[in-house]
């Protein structure tokens, strides 16, 4: 199930960075997979009613897929903040993408709420995050310097 969730999340983010339908190649690149692998997964997600996929045209989320992707994105944003601001991980976006696919959203919310962390608050989860590639915030913005334990 986690592979499907990763694709839904990546499609959701890619869809907000351009007009749907999204090419499977864009999602594949984001996930470090081949376009053929992405096309195969989108065929399965189409069969499940989570996306509409037309080969050579692209893929878009259905209403059901969008609802699931929104929850995955909220989990991704919370985990990305945690991995960057609390743990100081360099690949916070990639790690958050993988973990959001397997962690229950409520668990992520409770994790962030129970942390005895006095740094910057977690970000709002309304808008899709920036791309999970090397051009993201992992370039040492210095925003995590003020944390205390």
Beta strands, then each sheet from edge to edge (+ up, - down):
strand 1: 51-54
strand 2: 58-61
sheet 1: 1+ 2-
end
